[in-house]
Amino acid sequence: MQVKGHAAIVTGGGSGLGAATARALATAGAKVAVLDVNIDGATKIAKEIGGLAVKCDVADAASGEAAVTEARAKHGPSRILINCAGIGPAARIVGKEGPMPLADFARVININLIGSFNMMRLCAADMGKLEALTDGERGVIVSTASVAAYEGQIGQAAYAASKGGIVSLVMPAAREFARAGIRVLAVAPGLFATPLLLGMPQQVQDSLAASVPFPARFGKPEEYASLVLHIIDNVMLNGEVIRLDGAIRMQPK
Ligand SMILES: NC(=O)c1ccc[n+]([C@@H]2O[C@H](COP(=O)([O-])OP(=O)(O)OC[C@H]3O[C@@H](n4cnc5c(N)ncnc54)[C@H](O)[C@@H]3O)[C@@H](O)[C@H]2O)c1
């Protein structure tokens, strides 16, 4: 679909990949709601792009519902949902202190996987009621997986499991929403230059970047955003997870 004039929701829009996507969507003419648990980050980006900042914990049913309601009141129902909210703490299943606390595993699944599902179910309900565009299209949902869904490293059990869940959610959702003309995809990024990676010591950054076959550097958040815009534009893309990773295959550690 053409982005111009449509309402879009970007979760995790206050930083990194989500912020770059919110900027790109606004530049392309979308009315963007920037959802983030960090309202300061969301407000900064929303101000910059003339969008709406909404405080939202994607893992919470009521918070997600309130945020979608607020975005709808300002921009109308969203045809576009981009799930970028996520966390990535590292911990071994059995570490020096003993088994990983179950609550730590559950927290990652709650935010990354259940949070993406929460926003998908709420936004898809809205999209289904909208008028169909060309080809009968009503909406598009893009979630953010990770190459860790396929090659999770030691210490990434919770993160990789949450991202694997996002990968597996794509097909049943795309099949279910096909009748409504709503497409569902995910992007699986490799290493991207966001506050997360840029906070590491330069030496670690250099060695991580060198592990990418080509181009041997971190991806730029704008490159992620550019793929998201292409996904929105290209109606034949559906039910797929696209790796965006410079051919990296993560090693065990
Ligand atoms: N940067 C990378 O190399 C990389 C690689 C693969 C996948 N990813 C995924 O991309 C997504 C974005 O990551 P990023 O690198 O931009 O990180 P980031 O930390 O810069 O941004 C993530 C944003 O999500 C928000 N957030 C966290 N928990 C939330 C919650 N419960 N509700 C709402 N918002 C919440 C944070 O406040 C933050 O603004 C994540 O899902 C991450 O797992 C990133």
The ligand as an ORCA input file, in Angstrom:
! r2SCAN-3c Opt
* xyz 0 1
  N      19.916     -3.710     17.398
  C      20.090     -4.926     16.955
  O      21.191     -5.319     16.576
  C      18.912     -5.885     16.875
  C      19.131     -7.119     16.256
  C      18.076     -8.020     16.161
  C      16.832     -7.681     16.658
  N      16.651     -6.490     17.270
  C      15.310     -6.198     17.796
  O      14.858     -4.964     17.295
  C      13.954     -4.366     18.226
  C      14.412     -2.945     18.488
  O      15.690     -2.997     19.105
  P      16.682     -1.757     19.178
  O      18.025     -2.265     18.896
  O      16.120     -0.622     18.407
  O      16.629     -1.477     20.764
  P      16.390     -0.148     21.586
  O      16.655     -0.531     22.995
  O      17.125      0.988     20.980
  O      14.806      0.127     21.403
  C      13.833     -0.690     21.981
  C      12.706      0.207     22.499
  O      11.682     -0.656     23.027
  C      11.174     -0.040     24.199
  N      10.550     -1.021     25.072
  C      11.151     -1.970     25.845
  N      10.229     -2.669     26.532
  C       9.013     -2.156     26.179
  C       7.673     -2.445     26.559
  N       7.386     -3.384     27.462
  N       6.665     -1.719     25.993
  C       6.950     -0.743     25.099
  N       8.196     -0.410     24.720
  C       9.215     -1.110     25.253
  C      12.404      0.613     24.847
  O      12.031      1.616     25.778
  C      13.145      1.150     23.629
  O      12.747      2.470     23.332
  C      13.968     -5.279     19.459
  O      12.856     -6.132     19.393
  C      15.260     -6.066     19.302
  O      15.186     -7.318     19.926
  C      17.661     -5.570     17.391
*
